[in-house]
Amino acid sequence: MAVQRKSQKNAPGEKKPVSWVKIVAVGFVILVVVMCVLSFCNFSNFFREYNITTPSGNEIVFDRDHVAVYFATNTEGQTVFSNFPKDENDQGAVFSVYADVNSDISEDDFASFSIKVGDESVPYRITAAERNAIAKAIVGKNYGDISGVGLEDASDIREYKAADLEAAGCDMSALKKGDVVPMVFTYTDENGAEKKYARCGVVTEVADDLSSATLNFGSDSVIVLVAGKYTS
């Protein structure tokens, strides 16, 4: 797998218009999930451990508030990453973010989440663009609100040979457009150390002869639930 340095920008690709139809559709699915989550999770008890409150009434998120959120990133109409609780036994790990209508974060986040790729647990990369979208989306929202925001020109298109995909655990004979595939990358951190991260890509094309496939690792929208507010 080619090394990708932390400062490397997204791979070149044609600009794609934001599909609000996809965003609304995905948003509806996430909304249903959130309604179920809120029905069986005791958030107030869970958040107390992390110095997070769940404001009542119509309290809104102000610029620079320190907020805990659940979010999901979507690519090509597919949800590729989510920290929403999966069931009544999983309260999920919240994401810490400062609300900022002018957010201009330049660093990716490799520390907040990990996913299983095969038998390995690998840090999941939340891009700077995703972090900025979340920070901007929550300003002015009520606690408990869910909202979607589109990311423009966020494609990260990469072509893989069949051998690379099979080494990552893919069955080329079964791989099809729309499949979500986790892949492991390496990058060099600010201290010069080589480290790993994972991203989930959506298959956009499979060669007719199954010799290669193209994946998009960018996000075209983010769905955010404003879960609580940090008290310290």
Residue pairs with C-beta under 8 A, 6 or more apart in sequence:
1 164
1 183
1 184
1 185
1 186
3 185
3 186
3 187
3 188
3 194
4 185
4 186
4 187
5 187
5 188
6 107
6 108
6 187
6 188
6 189
6 190
8 187
10 154
10 155
10 156
10 218
11 156
11 157
11 158
12 157
13 155
13 156
13 157
13 216
13 218
14 155
15 152
15 153
15 155
16 153
16 155
16 220
18 150
18 151
18 152
18 220
18 221
19 77
19 220
20 150
22 74
22 76
22 77
22 220
22 221
23 74
23 148
23 150
23 220
23 221
24 148
25 77
26 72
26 74
26 77
26 79
26 148
26 221
26 223
27 146
27 148
27 223
29 79
30 72
30 79
30 82
30 84
30 146
30 223
30 225
31 146
33 84
34 70
34 84
34 146
34 225
37 70
37 84
37 85
37 92
38 144
40 88
41 85
41 88
41 91
43 54
43 91
43 227
43 228
44 54
46 91
47 53
47 54
47 68
47 94
47 227
47 228
50 68
50 94
50 230
51 230
51 231
51 232
52 68
52 94
52 227
52 228
52 229
52 230
52 231
53 228
53 229
53 231
54 143
54 144
54 227
54 228
54 229
55 143
55 228
55 229
58 142
59 142
59 143
60 140
60 141
60 142
60 143
61 67
61 99
61 138
61 139
61 140
61 141
61 142
61 143
61 226
61 229
62 99
62 139
63 99
63 100
63 101
63 139
64 98
64 99
64 100
65 98
65 99
65 229
66 96
66 97
66 98
66 229
66 230
67 96
67 97
67 98
67 99
67 138
67 226
67 227
67 228
67 229
67 230
68 94
68 95
68 96
68 97
68 227
68 228
68 229
68 230
69 94
69 95
69 97
69 134
69 138
69 224
69 225
69 226
69 227
70 82
70 83
70 84
70 85
70 92
70 94
70 95
70 224
70 225
70 227
71 82
71 83
71 84
71 95
71 134
71 222
71 223
71 224
71 225
72 79
72 81
72 82
72 83
72 84
72 222
72 223
73 79
73 80
73 81
73 82
73 130
73 219
73 221
73 222
74 80
74 219
74 220
74 221
74 222
74 223
75 200
75 201
75 202
75 216
75 217
75 218
75 219
75 220
76 178
76 202
76 204
76 216
76 220
77 178
78 178
78 180
78 202
80 180
80 200
80 201
80 202
80 219
81 113
81 115
81 124
81 126
81 200
83 92
83 93
83 94
83 95
83 113
84 92
84 225
85 91
85 92
86 92
93 112
93 113
94 227
94 228
95 112
95 113
95 126
95 134
96 112
96 230
97 131
97 134
97 135
97 138
98 135
99 135
99 138
99 139
100 135
100 136
100 139
101 136
101 139
102 136
103 131
103 132
103 135
103 136
104 132
105 128
105 131
105 132
105 135
106 128
107 128
108 125
108 126
108 127
108 128
108 131
109 125
109 126
109 131
110 123
110 124
110 125
110 126
110 195
110 197
111 123
112 124
112 126
113 123
113 124
113 126
114 121
114 122
114 123
114 124
114 198
115 121
115 122
115 124
115 182
115 198
115 200
116 122
117 168
117 182
117 183
117 184
117 198
118 169
120 184
122 184
122 196
122 197
122 198
123 195
123 196
123 197
123 198
124 197
124 198
124 199
125 185
125 197
125 198
125 199
127 219
129 151
129 154
129 219
130 151
130 219
130 222
133 149
133 151
133 219
133 222
134 149
134 222
134 224
136 149
137 147
137 148
137 149
137 222
137 224
138 147
138 224
138 226
141 147
141 226
142 226
143 226
143 227
143 228
143 229
144 225
144 226
144 227
145 225
145 226
146 223
146 224
146 225
146 226
147 223
147 224
148 221
148 222
148 223
148 224
149 221
149 222
149 224
150 220
150 221
151 218
151 219
151 220
151 221
151 222
154 218
154 219
154 220
155 216
155 218
155 220
156 199
156 201
156 216
156 217
156 218
157 204
157 214
157 215
157 216
157 217
157 218
158 201
158 214
158 215
158 216
158 217
159 212
159 213
159 214
159 215
160 212
160 213
160 214
160 215
161 211
161 212
162 172
162 210
162 211
162 212
162 213
165 172
165 175
165 181
165 213
166 172
168 181
168 182
168 183
168 184
170 181
170 213
172 206
172 210
172 213
173 210
175 181
175 203
175 206
175 210
175 213
176 203
176 206
177 203
177 204
177 205
177 206
178 202
178 203
179 202
179 203
180 200
180 201
180 202
180 203
181 200
181 201
181 202
181 203
181 215
182 198
182 199
182 200
182 201
183 198
183 199
183 200
183 201
183 215
183 217
184 196
184 197
184 198
185 196
185 197
185 198
185 199
186 194
186 195
186 196
186 197
187 194
187 195
187 196
187 197
188 194
188 195
189 195
199 217
200 217
201 215
201 216
201 217
202 215
202 216
203 213
203 214
203 215
204 214
204 215
204 216
205 213
205 214
206 212
206 213
206 214
207 213
